[in-house]
Amino acid sequence: MTLLITVIAALIVTCLWYFKFNDKKYKLGTLCLMYWGASLMWLVDAIYEFAELKDEYFRPEAADMINDAFLGLCVAVLGVVIWLVMVLVSDPKGVVRRIR
Amino acid sequence: MACFIVPAGEAVVTTIATKVLEKKTGEKPTGIVPKMKWLNTMLWGGSTLLAFEHVWHGEVVPWFPFLTAMNDAADTAEMLAEMSTVGVTMAILVTLAWGVMAAAATAAEKRAPAETEAT
């Protein structure tokens, strides 16, 4: 579930970057790369786990699935938080500077 | 158990290499340096999010020895085995994906001046 949610986040952010916010000042490309990097790493993890569990990989316990989904959502949120901090620090629209 | 350490280690190396190359070549919008920054972002971003997962599962703690597998010799051996298999594969796959991206971007850069000349 963590892999699935991270890939979905990567797809959404990539579409947003490509169709709407591809100006470097928004740093959406950075968020894309973070999610894709994590997705590739979790893909490797999934492949090794599938090699160990075989068919059982596709029959997880409900509690494990819910925990993994919760983890996936937290990871997606963490990515957005990191990106937001980067944007606020670079302040491309001068909003933070105007507050000061 | 601590597989994210391998791509994080690669990220340290590639970040240093990027800084060295940037000093030599200067800041340019094309070339190897901007593309190496993509690799750095993928490695650092992926390692950070995976580190969070390891904290979530209690495998990484904020006190010594930081990796809970280090408390037990058998767990330490399993952790090192996982780092050498899963960790290395992660680093290789991310680097390969970056290689494909960099090759595609280089091809697009070469095509762009040719298209400009044609028009």
Backbone of each chain as ProteinMPNN parsed JSONL, in Angstrom:
{"seq_chain_A": "MTLLITVIAALIVTCLWYFKFNDKKYKLGTLCLMYWGASLMWLVDAIYEFAELKDEYFRPEAADMINDAFLGLCVAVLGVVIWLVMVLVSDPKGVVRRIR", "coords_chain_A": {"N_chain_A": [[0.835, -1.201, 0.0], [1.995, 1.191, 0.735], [3.828, 1.618, -1.337], [2.013, 1.831, -3.485], [0.508, 4.132, -2.803], [2.541, 6.053, -2.771], [3.373, 5.995, -5.449], [1.012, 6.882, -6.667], [0.923, 9.476, -5.6], [3.263, 10.456, -6.795], [2.511, 10.355, -9.497], [0.362, 12.179, -9.579], [1.609, 14.599, -8.785], [3.518, 14.805, -10.817], [1.868, 15.171, -13.065], [0.69, 17.634, -12.359], [2.99, 19.203, -12.355], [3.77, 18.998, -15.057], [1.546, 19.897, -16.626], [0.754, 22.296, -15.503], [2.342, 23.73, -13.41], [5.168, 24.171, -14.187], [7.217, 25.948, -13.898], [10.418, 26.671, -12.622], [10.525, 28.004, -10.218], [8.488, 27.108, -8.563], [9.302, 24.665, -7.69], [8.18, 22.163, -8.052], [9.089, 20.11, -9.564], [11.127, 19.098, -8.031], [9.701, 17.894, -5.921], [8.414, 15.931, -7.416], [10.632, 14.337, -8.194], [11.494, 13.45, -5.7], [9.326, 11.825, -4.882], [9.299, 9.935, -6.97], [11.822, 8.801, -6.661], [11.537, 7.6, -4.112], [9.456, 5.85, -4.755], [10.676, 4.102, -6.585], [12.529, 2.915, -4.895], [10.862, 1.646, -3.031], [9.656, -0.076, -4.785], [11.687, -1.896, -5.331], [11.929, -3.012, -2.805], [9.413, -4.241, -2.671], [9.647, -6.141, -4.699], [11.641, -7.863, -3.707], [10.289, -8.734, -1.433], [8.113, -10.029, -2.597], [9.478, -12.084, -3.873], [10.153, -13.556, -1.676], [7.691, -14.14, -0.367], [5.963, -15.008, -2.332], [2.805, -15.955, -3.623], [1.478, -15.194, -1.313], [2.116, -12.584, -0.898], [0.213, -11.045, -2.145], [-1.916, -11.354, -0.487], [-2.348, -9.836, 2.016], [-2.665, -9.33, 5.618], [-5.547, -7.692, 7.008], [-5.105, -5.752, 8.996], [-2.385, -5.185, 8.617], [-2.468, -4.111, 6.053], [-3.976, -1.776, 6.472], [-2.302, -0.417, 8.206], [-0.079, -0.064, 6.53], [-1.265, 1.559, 4.591], [-1.846, 3.832, 6.069], [0.765, 4.566, 6.727], [1.683, 5.104, 4.121], [0.106, 7.374, 3.463], [1.072, 9.162, 5.387], [3.721, 9.371, 4.538], [3.356, 10.575, 2.036], [2.328, 13.032, 2.875], [4.509, 13.962, 4.36], [6.371, 14.355, 2.312], [5.135, 16.513, 0.977], [5.273, 18.42, 3.017], [8.062, 18.771, 3.285], [8.603, 19.815, 0.721], [7.062, 22.162, 0.841], [8.358, 23.62, 2.848], [10.766, 24.09, 1.521], [9.838, 25.731, -0.55], [8.806, 27.921, 0.884], [11.125, 28.869, 2.073], [12.632, 29.62, -0.182], [10.859, 31.407, -1.254], [9.449, 32.352, -3.768], [7.401, 34.083, -4.643], [7.604, 36.222, -3.006], [6.045, 36.432, -0.734], [6.55, 35.761, 1.968], [8.578, 37.566, 2.489], [7.161, 39.963, 2.328], [5.57, 39.83, 4.573], [7.414, 40.156, 6.552]], "CA_chain_A": [[0.0, 0.0, 0.0], [2.902, 2.353, 0.776], [4.308, 1.786, -2.712], [0.903, 2.276, -4.324], [0.171, 5.525, -2.464], [3.658, 6.906, -3.194], [3.311, 6.089, -6.909], [-0.134, 7.761, -6.979], [1.371, 10.844, -5.295], [4.237, 10.817, -7.835], [1.769, 10.591, -10.75], [-0.416, 13.424, -9.447], [2.527, 15.745, -8.775], [4.117, 14.896, -12.146], [0.855, 15.791, -13.945], [0.603, 19.047, -11.971], [4.221, 19.85, -12.831], [3.829, 19.047, -16.53], [0.447, 20.635, -17.264], [0.389, 23.563, -14.885], [3.319, 24.459, -12.598], [6.507, 23.692, -14.526], [8.215, 26.982, -13.633], [11.337, 26.155, -11.598], [10.364, 28.683, -8.928], [7.545, 26.37, -7.73], [10.06, 23.5, -7.198], [7.341, 20.961, -8.095], [9.947, 19.071, -10.134], [11.854, 18.501, -6.899], [8.773, 16.991, -5.245], [8.257, 14.773, -8.326], [11.816, 13.473, -8.123], [11.493, 12.812, -4.375], [8.333, 10.747, -4.866], [9.714, 8.86, -7.877], [12.95, 8.121, -6.018], [10.982, 6.739, -3.068], [8.669, 4.8, -5.414], [11.602, 3.096, -7.132], [13.12, 2.174, -3.768], [9.846, 0.741, -2.485], [9.43, -1.118, -5.792], [12.727, -2.91, -5.081], [11.508, -3.669, -1.566], [8.259, -5.091, -3.001], [10.127, -7.268, -5.512], [12.304, -8.808, -2.794], [9.274, -9.319, -0.554], [7.357, -10.973, -3.43], [10.346, -13.252, -4.089], [10.129, -14.34, -0.43], [6.347, -14.579, 0.028], [5.246, -15.504, -3.527], [1.384, -15.581, -3.706], [1.047, -14.597, -0.044], [2.349, -11.136, -0.977], [-1.03, -10.403, -2.571], [-2.975, -11.646, 0.498], [-1.897, -9.355, 3.335], [-3.661, -9.21, 6.686], [-6.239, -6.397, 6.939], [-4.431, -4.805, 9.901], [-1.12, -4.782, 7.972], [-2.818, -3.237, 4.92], [-4.409, -0.481, 7.005], [-1.092, 0.224, 8.726], [0.709, 0.356, 5.368], [-1.964, 2.677, 3.95], [-1.616, 4.973, 6.962], [2.161, 4.938, 6.5], [1.753, 5.714, 2.79], [-0.448, 8.727, 3.538], [2.013, 9.983, 6.16], [4.88, 9.604, 3.672], [2.938, 11.573, 1.041], [2.237, 14.315, 3.58], [5.88, 14.366, 4.691], [6.938, 14.889, 1.076], [4.557, 17.85, 0.75], [5.815, 19.309, 4.059], [9.45, 19.091, 2.904], [8.515, 20.698, -0.436], [6.525, 23.459, 1.268], [9.43, 24.318, 3.564], [11.705, 24.567, 0.492], [9.216, 26.849, -1.274], [8.713, 29.078, 1.781], [12.48, 29.386, 2.261], [13.048, 30.316, -1.409], [9.898, 32.514, -1.34], [9.485, 32.887, -5.134], [6.411, 35.137, -4.864], [7.864, 37.316, -2.082], [4.968, 36.525, 0.27], [7.176, 35.762, 3.307], [9.317, 38.833, 2.609], [6.181, 41.036, 2.538], [5.097, 39.735, 5.97], [8.452, 40.764, 7.396]], "C_chain_A": [[0.873, 1.255, 0.0], [3.409, 2.645, -0.63], [3.209, 2.372, -3.587], [0.587, 3.761, -4.08], [1.288, 6.464, -2.91], [3.657, 7.061, -4.717], [2.159, 7.003, -7.332], [0.249, 9.218, -6.73], [2.338, 11.325, -6.374], [3.524, 11.146, -9.147], [1.022, 11.914, -10.699], [0.51, 14.636, -9.542], [3.189, 15.917, -10.144], [3.142, 15.556, -13.128], [0.716, 17.287, -13.638], [1.811, 19.818, -12.495], [4.176, 20.032, -14.335], [2.791, 19.992, -17.117], [0.257, 22.038, -16.709], [1.581, 24.329, -14.291], [4.752, 24.027, -12.897], [7.587, 24.774, -14.407], [9.091, 26.52, -12.47], [11.098, 26.796, -10.236], [9.403, 27.923, -8.008], [8.165, 25.108, -7.137], [9.204, 22.221, -7.193], [8.115, 19.795, -8.705], [10.717, 18.346, -9.044], [10.966, 17.499, -6.165], [8.536, 15.741, -6.09], [9.413, 13.796, -8.148], [11.899, 12.752, -6.777], [10.546, 11.618, -4.368], [8.752, 9.597, -5.782], [10.896, 8.082, -7.309], [12.46, 7.142, -4.961], [10.199, 5.577, -3.686], [9.573, 3.694, -5.955], [12.202, 2.259, -6.007], [12.105, 1.202, -3.175], [9.484, -0.357, -3.484], [10.434, -2.262, -5.59], [12.363, -3.73, -3.843], [10.386, -4.665, -1.849], [8.698, -6.325, -3.785], [10.795, -8.312, -4.625], [11.284, -9.498, -1.883], [8.435, -10.342, -1.318], [8.173, -12.245, -3.66], [10.33, -14.171, -2.861], [8.752, -14.954, -0.174], [5.547, -15.237, -1.101], [3.787, -15.049, -3.508], [0.894, -14.877, -2.448], [1.231, -13.084, -0.033], [1.059, -10.394, -1.305], [-2.198, -10.707, -1.639], [-2.532, -11.171, 1.88], [-3.036, -9.364, 4.345], [-4.27, -7.806, 6.624], [-5.524, -5.353, 7.794], [-3.126, -4.294, 9.283], [-1.393, -3.814, 6.82], [-3.196, -1.848, 5.39], [-3.194, 0.289, 7.518], [-0.229, 0.746, 7.586], [0.076, 1.546, 4.671], [-1.751, 3.959, 4.759], [-0.184, 5.484, 6.791], [2.315, 5.651, 5.161], [1.239, 7.144, 2.784], [0.494, 9.653, 4.297], [3.243, 10.311, 5.328], [4.549, 10.673, 2.623], [2.876, 12.961, 1.675], [3.634, 14.839, 3.923], [6.567, 14.969, 3.474], [6.446, 16.305, 0.8], [5.117, 18.852, 1.759], [7.239, 19.735, 3.698], [9.45, 20.076, 1.735], [8.057, 22.096, -0.04], [7.577, 24.283, 2.009], [10.423, 24.892, 2.552], [11.14, 25.786, -0.236], [9.176, 28.096, -0.394], [10.088, 29.705, 2.015], [12.927, 30.168, 1.016], [12.124, 31.501, -1.71], [9.832, 33.143, -2.739], [8.507, 34.036, -5.383], [6.583, 36.285, -3.877], [6.833, 37.464, -0.979], [5.563, 36.629, 1.677], [7.916, 37.086, 3.537], [8.358, 39.977, 2.927], [5.66, 41.025, 3.971], [6.091, 40.415, 6.888], [8.467, 42.271, 7.154]], "O_chain_A": [[0.545, 2.252, -0.643], [3.416, 3.798, -1.063], [3.453, 3.309, -4.348], [0.421, 4.537, -5.021], [1.008, 7.565, -3.383], [3.914, 8.154, -5.221], [2.311, 7.807, -8.251], [-0.057, 10.093, -7.541], [2.25, 12.468, -6.822], [3.888, 12.103, -9.83], [1.044, 12.682, -11.661], [0.235, 15.581, -10.282], [3.402, 17.045, -10.589], [3.543, 16.401, -13.929], [0.635, 18.107, -14.553], [1.682, 20.93, -13.007], [4.507, 21.105, -14.839], [3.102, 20.794, -17.997], [-0.339, 22.887, -17.372], [1.795, 25.486, -14.653], [5.472, 23.576, -12.006], [8.74, 24.542, -14.772], [8.585, 26.037, -11.458], [11.428, 26.204, -9.208], [9.487, 28.072, -6.789], [7.622, 24.538, -6.19], [9.472, 21.302, -6.42], [7.837, 18.634, -8.406], [10.934, 17.137, -9.119], [11.404, 16.399, -5.826], [8.465, 14.631, -5.562], [9.21, 12.594, -7.976], [12.316, 11.596, -6.708], [10.905, 10.534, -3.909], [8.588, 8.428, -5.432], [10.972, 6.862, -7.452], [12.905, 5.996, -4.912], [10.27, 4.449, -3.197], [9.281, 2.507, -5.805], [12.364, 1.046, -6.143], [12.447, 0.064, -2.853], [9.055, -1.441, -3.089], [10.077, -3.437, -5.668], [12.469, -4.957, -3.83], [10.396, -5.786, -1.341], [8.185, -7.423, -3.564], [10.545, -9.509, -4.773], [11.399, -10.69, -1.599], [8.083, -11.391, -0.778], [7.628, -13.349, -3.645], [10.47, -15.389, -2.976], [8.643, -16.125, 0.186], [4.569, -15.939, -0.847], [3.541, -13.849, -3.387], [-0.013, -14.047, -2.517], [0.585, -12.381, 0.743], [0.822, -9.283, -0.829], [-3.341, -10.367, -1.945], [-2.359, -11.973, 2.799], [-4.212, -9.4, 3.981], [-3.599, -6.849, 6.238], [-5.355, -4.209, 7.374], [-2.797, -3.115, 9.408], [-0.669, -2.838, 6.625], [-2.792, -0.852, 4.789], [-3.07, 1.493, 7.293], [0.293, 1.859, 7.656], [0.78, 2.444, 4.209], [-1.509, 5.028, 4.199], [0.046, 6.691, 6.721], [2.991, 6.676, 5.07], [1.848, 8.027, 2.181], [0.693, 10.8, 3.898], [3.758, 11.426, 5.409], [5.357, 11.563, 2.356], [3.319, 13.943, 1.08], [3.901, 16.033, 3.787], [7.266, 15.976, 3.586], [7.226, 17.186, 0.439], [5.405, 19.996, 1.407], [7.583, 20.913, 3.792], [10.199, 21.053, 1.744], [8.594, 23.094, -0.522], [7.673, 25.495, 1.819], [10.873, 26.029, 2.693], [11.858, 26.749, -0.506], [9.474, 29.196, -0.857], [10.205, 30.923, 2.141], [13.523, 31.239, 1.132], [12.54, 32.475, -2.337], [10.122, 34.329, -2.892], [8.756, 34.877, -6.245], [5.796, 37.232, -3.898], [6.752, 38.519, -0.35], [5.146, 37.467, 2.477], [7.883, 37.648, 4.632], [8.696, 40.867, 3.707], [5.345, 42.077, 4.527], [5.737, 41.123, 7.831], [9.265, 42.985, 7.76]]}, "seq_chain_B": "MACFIVPAGEAVVTTIATKVLEKKTGEKPTGIVPKMKWLNTMLWGGSTLLAFEHVWHGEVVPWFPFLTAMNDAADTAEMLAEMSTVGVTMAILVTLAWGVMAAAATAAEKRAPAETEAT", "coords_chain_B": {"N_chain_B": [[15.915, -3.537, 6.695], [17.758, -1.446, 7.236], [18.034, -0.477, 4.755], [17.9, 1.931, 3.393], [20.179, 3.322, 3.878], [22.173, 2.753, 2.033], [21.393, 3.97, -0.567], [21.391, 6.551, 0.519], [24.051, 6.904, 1.179], [25.14, 6.822, -1.39], [23.982, 9.163, -2.288], [25.383, 11.079, -0.812], [27.92, 10.871, -1.984], [27.341, 11.516, -4.698], [26.375, 14.101, -4.393], [28.625, 15.494, -3.461], [30.257, 15.106, -5.712], [28.758, 16.536, -7.576], [28.988, 19.155, -6.591], [31.751, 19.554, -6.93], [32.003, 19.341, -9.716], [30.407, 21.47, -10.467], [31.862, 23.645, -9.568], [33.979, 23.465, -11.305], [32.835, 23.684, -13.881], [31.009, 25.746, -13.735], [27.783, 27.476, -13.315], [25.408, 26.232, -15.367], [22.532, 25.967, -17.574], [22.294, 23.638, -19.05], [23.908, 20.431, -19.682], [25.962, 18.224, -17.599], [25.761, 18.86, -14.861], [23.172, 20.024, -13.99], [21.682, 17.738, -14.445], [22.787, 15.888, -12.718], [21.896, 16.935, -10.372], [19.246, 16.132, -10.417], [19.526, 13.412, -9.893], [20.618, 13.541, -7.33], [18.422, 14.618, -5.934], [16.501, 12.588, -6.25], [17.755, 10.498, -4.866], [18.255, 11.583, -2.266], [15.656, 12.418, -1.551], [14.183, 10.004, -1.755], [15.601, 8.415, 0.117], [15.132, 9.85, 2.476], [12.33, 9.631, 2.788], [12.151, 6.872, 2.987], [13.638, 6.497, 5.287], [11.896, 7.603, 7.125], [9.922, 5.634, 7.051], [11.333, 3.547, 8.247], [11.661, 4.568, 10.795], [9.009, 4.594, 11.55], [8.488, 1.844, 11.693], [9.991, 1.221, 13.844], [12.655, 0.609, 13.489], [14.627, 2.437, 13.308], [15.954, 4.658, 15.64], [16.092, 7.654, 17.749], [18.323, 7.542, 19.434], [21.553, 6.265, 20.496], [22.208, 2.835, 19.579], [21.058, 3.969, 17.262], [20.184, 2.336, 15.067], [18.05, -0.256, 15.555], [18.623, -2.875, 15.014], [21.281, -3.161, 15.555], [21.567, -3.921, 18.148], [21.686, -6.591, 18.488], [23.516, -9.439, 17.533], [22.707, -11.302, 15.572], [20.59, -9.958, 14.329], [22.009, -7.793, 13.37], [23.621, -8.982, 11.45], [21.634, -9.794, 9.665], [20.658, -7.31, 8.945], [22.884, -6.18, 7.623], [23.071, -7.937, 5.499], [20.685, -7.368, 4.206], [21.12, -4.712, 3.515], [23.184, -5.049, 1.677], [21.934, -6.412, -0.371], [19.077, -5.596, -0.927], [19.396, -2.808, -0.457], [21.577, -2.068, -2.143], [20.491, -2.777, -4.62], [18.369, -0.962, -4.733], [19.788, 1.479, -4.924], [21.077, 1.076, -7.377], [18.885, 0.795, -9.17], [17.618, 3.311, -8.991], [19.684, 4.915, -9.963], [19.945, 3.895, -12.555], [17.418, 4.59, -13.597], [17.689, 7.352, -13.486], [19.761, 7.604, -15.334], [18.458, 6.961, -17.734], [16.657, 9.109, -17.831], [18.488, 11.255, -17.998], [19.751, 10.694, -20.427], [17.598, 10.936, -22.199], [17.0, 13.649, -21.82], [19.367, 14.84, -22.715], [19.319, 14.093, -25.409], [17.056, 15.526, -26.187], [17.985, 18.136, -25.779], [19.952, 18.282, -27.745], [18.398, 18.021, -29.988], [16.874, 20.331, -29.942], [18.418, 22.752, -30.657], [18.869, 22.028, -33.351], [16.263, 21.98, -34.37], [15.642, 24.655, -34.076], [17.402, 25.843, -35.881], [16.386, 24.809, -38.256], [13.905, 26.058, -38.504]], "CA_chain_B": [[16.086, -2.978, 8.04], [18.41, -0.132, 7.103], [18.425, -0.473, 3.341], [17.948, 3.296, 2.868], [21.517, 3.867, 4.113], [22.989, 2.611, 0.816], [21.142, 5.105, -1.449], [21.795, 7.793, 1.186], [25.507, 6.968, 1.0], [25.371, 7.222, -2.789], [23.579, 10.573, -2.386], [26.503, 11.882, -0.287], [28.973, 10.852, -3.009], [26.914, 12.248, -5.898], [26.259, 15.519, -4.04], [29.998, 16.028, -3.463], [30.69, 15.128, -7.116], [28.033, 17.643, -8.234], [29.599, 20.422, -6.147], [33.075, 19.648, -7.553], [31.777, 19.605, -11.156], [29.823, 22.813, -10.601], [32.967, 24.593, -9.401], [34.829, 23.4, -12.502], [32.145, 24.08, -15.113], [30.148, 26.903, -13.501], [26.346, 27.174, -13.367], [24.847, 26.26, -16.731], [21.227, 25.3, -17.584], [22.399, 22.327, -19.693], [25.138, 19.739, -19.295], [25.833, 17.134, -16.621], [25.503, 19.303, -13.478], [21.733, 20.024, -13.662], [21.154, 16.363, -14.466], [23.229, 15.226, -11.48], [21.022, 17.42, -9.299], [18.059, 15.271, -10.416], [19.908, 12.168, -9.204], [20.737, 13.867, -5.903], [17.079, 14.79, -5.38], [15.854, 11.269, -6.172], [18.394, 9.703, -3.811], [18.005, 12.187, -0.943], [14.215, 12.378, -1.279], [13.792, 8.617, -1.509], [16.207, 7.961, 1.377], [14.451, 10.52, 3.592], [11.005, 9.027, 2.972], [12.349, 5.503, 3.473], [14.078, 6.598, 6.682], [10.66, 7.793, 7.897], [9.286, 4.31, 7.155], [12.085, 2.755, 9.216], [11.302, 5.113, 12.118], [7.631, 4.12, 11.756], [8.521, 0.429, 12.08], [10.831, 1.062, 15.037], [13.983, 0.1, 13.133], [15.546, 3.562, 13.505], [15.577, 5.401, 16.851], [16.948, 8.833, 17.846], [19.401, 7.387, 20.407], [22.544, 5.247, 20.129], [22.985, 2.857, 18.335], [20.224, 4.526, 16.194], [19.566, 1.229, 14.346], [17.732, -1.24, 16.594], [19.234, -4.162, 14.646], [22.657, -3.207, 16.073], [21.544, -4.414, 19.532], [21.756, -8.056, 18.484], [24.448, -9.856, 16.47], [21.962, -11.966, 14.49], [19.865, -8.891, 13.612], [23.002, -6.98, 12.666], [23.997, -9.741, 10.246], [20.495, -9.729, 8.738], [20.613, -5.924, 8.446], [23.97, -5.999, 6.652], [22.697, -8.712, 4.305], [19.617, -6.616, 3.524], [21.748, -3.527, 2.916], [24.001, -5.454, 0.528], [21.061, -6.892, -1.459], [18.0, -4.649, -1.204], [19.935, -1.449, -0.494], [22.378, -1.869, -3.358], [19.562, -2.83, -5.761], [17.666, 0.329, -4.743], [20.694, 2.498, -5.445], [21.305, 0.795, -8.801], [17.674, 1.071, -9.953], [17.423, 4.775, -9.058], [20.734, 5.438, -10.846], [19.573, 3.501, -13.928], [16.28, 5.433, -14.007], [18.267, 8.673, -13.753], [20.523, 7.491, -16.574], [17.49, 7.037, -18.835], [16.171, 10.498, -17.849], [19.572, 12.128, -18.459], [19.952, 10.418, -21.851], [16.46, 11.539, -22.911], [17.145, 15.108, -21.752], [20.494, 15.205, -23.587], [18.826, 13.956, -26.784], [16.134, 16.648, -26.421], [18.813, 19.35, -25.877], [20.631, 18.259, -29.045], [17.37, 18.201, -31.03], [16.313, 21.69, -29.861], [19.111, 23.695, -31.54], [18.657, 21.601, -34.741], [14.921, 22.421, -34.763], [15.686, 26.121, -34.167], [18.072, 26.158, -37.145], [15.492, 24.414, -39.358], [12.846, 27.072, -38.633]], "C_chain_B": [[16.74, -1.589, 8.015], [18.868, 0.047, 5.666], [18.576, 0.934, 2.773], [19.342, 3.897, 3.02], [22.38, 3.795, 2.847], [22.686, 3.728, -0.189], [21.506, 6.442, -0.818], [23.307, 7.982, 1.063], [25.864, 7.372, -0.416], [25.038, 8.695, -2.967], [24.696, 11.485, -1.875], [27.587, 12.0, -1.363], [28.578, 11.694, -4.216], [26.77, 13.74, -5.614], [27.642, 16.174, -4.04], [30.507, 16.142, -4.901], [30.033, 16.288, -7.868], [28.672, 18.98, -7.881], [30.956, 20.629, -6.837], [32.93, 20.016, -9.033], [31.257, 21.021, -11.381], [30.905, 23.884, -10.472], [33.816, 24.64, -10.668], [34.128, 23.997, -13.709], [31.312, 25.341, -14.958], [28.685, 26.512, -13.624], [25.812, 27.329, -14.78], [23.499, 25.541, -16.712], [21.258, 23.915, -18.244], [23.716, 21.682, -19.263], [24.883, 18.755, -18.181], [25.397, 17.627, -15.244], [24.003, 19.369, -13.155], [21.157, 18.606, -13.605], [21.586, 15.602, -13.215], [22.393, 15.697, -10.296], [19.72, 16.615, -9.258], [18.355, 13.992, -9.633], [20.008, 12.411, -7.703], [19.355, 13.944, -5.255], [16.373, 13.445, -5.233], [16.426, 10.457, -5.02], [18.088, 10.267, -2.422], [16.526, 12.095, -0.563], [13.755, 10.973, -0.937], [14.331, 8.106, -0.183], [15.492, 8.579, 2.579], [13.101, 9.862, 3.855], [11.13, 7.58, 3.463], [12.827, 5.497, 4.92], [12.872, 6.782, 7.597], [9.954, 6.453, 8.1], [9.996, 3.462, 8.211], [11.845, 3.248, 10.638], [9.922, 4.593, 12.502], [7.623, 2.687, 12.273], [9.448, 0.16, 13.261], [12.227, 0.544, 14.743], [15.053, 1.181, 13.275], [15.036, 4.361, 14.7], [16.518, 6.585, 17.016], [18.041, 8.74, 18.908], [20.309, 6.25, 19.972], [22.002, 3.852, 20.457], [22.195, 3.282, 17.099], [19.535, 3.465, 15.328], [19.32, 0.114, 15.353], [18.344, -2.608, 16.286], [20.657, -4.298, 15.204], [22.715, -3.749, 17.503], [21.805, -5.913, 19.614], [22.612, -8.495, 17.306], [23.711, -10.482, 15.281], [21.212, -10.933, 13.647], [20.824, -8.031, 12.806], [23.409, -7.677, 11.368], [22.887, -9.671, 9.204], [20.406, -8.34, 8.109], [21.676, -5.702, 7.37], [23.665, -6.755, 5.351], [21.644, -7.954, 3.498], [20.191, -5.371, 2.838], [22.496, -3.92, 1.646], [23.146, -5.975, -0.633], [20.031, -5.827, -1.816], [18.539, -3.222, -1.359], [20.696, -1.161, -1.774], [21.466, -1.88, -4.591], [18.788, -1.525, -5.875], [18.543, 1.404, -5.385], [20.911, 2.314, -6.954], [20.083, 1.179, -9.633], [17.434, 2.574, -10.092], [18.452, 5.379, -10.02], [20.431, 5.099, -12.302], [18.429, 4.376, -14.447], [16.786, 6.842, -14.33], [19.04, 8.666, -15.074], [19.62, 7.621, -17.792], [16.981, 8.473, -18.979], [17.228, 11.425, -18.44], [19.81, 11.942, -19.959], [18.838, 11.06, -22.673], [16.593, 13.062, -22.941], [18.264, 15.581, -22.672], [20.074, 15.139, -25.055], [17.909, 15.126, -27.138], [16.914, 17.953, -26.577], [19.485, 19.432, -27.244], [19.64, 18.528, -30.164], [16.906, 19.645, -31.073], [17.076, 22.682, -30.719], [18.905, 23.345, -33.019], [17.304, 22.069, -35.229], [14.896, 23.938, -34.925], [16.301, 26.543, -35.49], [17.141, 25.885, -38.323], [14.412, 25.454, -39.573], [13.512, 28.434, -38.924]], "O_chain_B": [[16.297, -0.676, 8.711], [19.918, 0.626, 5.386], [19.29, 1.13, 1.79], [19.658, 4.884, 2.357], [23.218, 4.666, 2.613], [23.62, 4.39, -0.64], [21.888, 7.375, -1.525], [23.782, 9.101, 0.866], [26.779, 8.169, -0.628], [25.722, 9.403, -3.706], [24.93, 12.551, -2.444], [28.104, 13.087, -1.62], [29.376, 12.492, -4.706], [27.015, 14.561, -6.497], [27.81, 17.278, -4.557], [31.115, 17.147, -5.27], [30.672, 16.943, -8.692], [28.875, 19.832, -8.746], [31.274, 21.735, -7.273], [33.638, 20.886, -9.539], [31.618, 21.683, -12.354], [30.876, 24.898, -11.17], [34.309, 25.697, -11.062], [34.741, 24.734, -14.481], [30.94, 25.952, -15.96], [28.363, 25.38, -13.984], [25.772, 28.434, -15.321], [23.316, 24.607, -15.931], [20.355, 23.107, -18.026], [24.53, 22.297, -18.574], [23.733, 18.474, -17.843], [24.728, 16.891, -14.519], [23.587, 18.82, -12.135], [20.259, 18.32, -12.814], [20.839, 14.766, -12.708], [22.199, 14.957, -9.331], [19.145, 16.431, -8.185], [17.546, 13.547, -8.819], [19.546, 11.6, -6.901], [19.14, 13.408, -4.168], [15.724, 13.187, -4.219], [15.686, 9.805, -4.284], [17.708, 9.527, -1.514], [16.177, 11.749, 0.566], [13.034, 10.763, 0.038], [13.614, 7.442, 0.565], [15.273, 7.905, 3.585], [12.761, 9.568, 5.001], [10.312, 7.119, 4.259], [12.472, 4.606, 5.692], [12.81, 6.214, 8.687], [9.448, 6.17, 9.186], [9.351, 2.746, 8.977], [11.824, 2.455, 11.579], [9.697, 4.197, 13.646], [6.855, 2.347, 13.173], [9.665, -0.993, 13.634], [12.918, 0.086, 15.652], [16.243, 0.877, 13.353], [13.855, 4.7, 14.778], [17.631, 6.555, 16.491], [18.637, 9.76, 19.255], [19.913, 5.384, 19.191], [21.39, 3.68, 21.512], [22.618, 2.985, 15.981], [18.403, 3.679, 14.894], [20.265, -0.409, 15.944], [18.559, -3.409, 17.195], [21.18, -5.406, 15.314], [23.803, -4.009, 18.016], [22.109, -6.439, 20.685], [22.454, -7.982, 16.198], [24.051, -10.223, 14.127], [21.196, -11.012, 12.419], [20.503, -7.592, 11.701], [23.526, -7.041, 10.321], [23.152, -9.51, 8.012], [20.122, -8.196, 6.92], [21.398, -5.105, 6.33], [23.96, -6.278, 4.255], [21.704, -7.903, 2.269], [19.796, -5.026, 1.724], [22.446, -3.199, 0.649], [23.606, -5.974, -1.775], [20.105, -5.223, -2.886], [18.169, -2.517, -2.298], [20.484, -0.131, -2.414], [21.652, -1.076, -5.505], [18.569, -1.028, -6.98], [18.103, 2.138, -6.27], [20.924, 3.286, -7.708], [20.218, 1.814, -10.679], [17.088, 3.057, -11.17], [18.115, 6.263, -10.807], [20.639, 5.929, -13.187], [18.461, 4.843, -15.585], [16.371, 7.449, -15.317], [18.972, 9.628, -15.839], [19.961, 8.299, -18.761], [16.881, 8.997, -20.088], [16.92, 12.275, -19.276], [20.041, 12.914, -20.678], [19.096, 11.657, -23.718], [16.329, 13.692, -23.965], [18.128, 16.608, -23.337], [20.424, 16.013, -25.848], [17.971, 15.657, -28.247], [16.557, 18.79, -27.406], [19.579, 20.508, -27.835], [19.97, 19.171, -31.161], [16.573, 20.145, -32.148], [16.437, 23.418, -31.471], [18.779, 24.241, -33.853], [17.182, 22.513, -36.371], [14.21, 24.456, -35.806], [15.817, 27.463, -36.15], [17.115, 26.654, -39.284], [14.032, 25.714, -40.714], [12.819, 29.441, -39.072]]}, "name": "protein", "num_of_chains": 2, "seq": "MTLLITVIAALIVTCLWYFKFNDKKYKLGTLCLMYWGASLMWLVDAIYEFAELKDEYFRPEAADMINDAFLGLCVAVLGVVIWLVMVLVSDPKGVVRRIRMACFIVPAGEAVVTTIATKVLEKKTGEKPTGIVPKMKWLNTMLWGGSTLLAFEHVWHGEVVPWFPFLTAMNDAADTAEMLAEMSTVGVTMAILVTLAWGVMAAAATAAEKRAPAETEAT"}
